[in-house]
């Protein structure tokens, strides 16, 4: 089957000027930069978390670049808000936000005259039913992200901005949230089995009762997060920051806790059977199971 669009080429006079435009004004990131001949590079840029990249292709290497132009349309929940943000940055809006039967549409141009569309339209099945899943702010209901798929299982949300997102009781098995911003998000009761949350910011997030079996949280920030009752069996928490986190009743069996900071947290009745530690792992006071069955119960020592 045909997968998601990988790249779309736009043709530019000056590649470095183009990189500055997309990175500094639009907030994109450089995904790939490889030498291409002696005077050019293959440069891919994309919005954080996007699967599709724009190739900033030099015009002098494509004599027919005028005939090669194609309109690329980006989805965004609030077209008018995006245009209001771009105009003070001297981004030329070539078509102002316009209400159409299927949603709001606008166009802007880059420094080389390449035009792009902005739309609030969601992808739909042939039968007319929308398949885009909206991830919303847990208080305001603002749409933070639209995933154009029937499910979030295995979705690519790497580096997505999802602060205070409502993802409670959602099946997120195998999802890629590497480097995502999820501070104060609600992930309570969600299934995150084998999910990649490495380098994620989950400070103050609520993950109470979530399943994170074999999930990867290497280097993640879980400061003051609520992980009470979580199943973290086999979870990779190496180098993770869990300072002040609530892990009461959590199962950390066979978890990798090497270099993790669990200081000043609540670990009452948490179990770490077979977990990996090293001399850099920081715990609160430990209480070892007096029955000697190999289980280690973490409780504050009595005063």
Buried (B, 14 or more C-beta within 10 A) or exposed (E): EEEEEEBBBBBBEBBEEBBEBBEEBBEBBBEEBEEBEEEBBBBBBBBBBBBBBBBBBBBEEEEEBEEEEEEBEBBBBBBBEBBEBBEEEEBEBEBEBEEEEEEBBBBBBBBBEBBBBBBBBBEEEEEEEBEBBBBBBBEEEBBBBBBBBEEBBEBBBBBBBBBBBBBBEBBBBBBBBBBBBBBBBBBBBBBBBBBBBBBBBBBBBBBBBBBBBBBBBBBBBBBBBBBBBBBBBBBBBBBBBBBBBBBBBBBBBBBBBBBBBBBEBBBBBBBBBBBBBEEEBBBBEEBEEEEEEEEBBBBEEEE
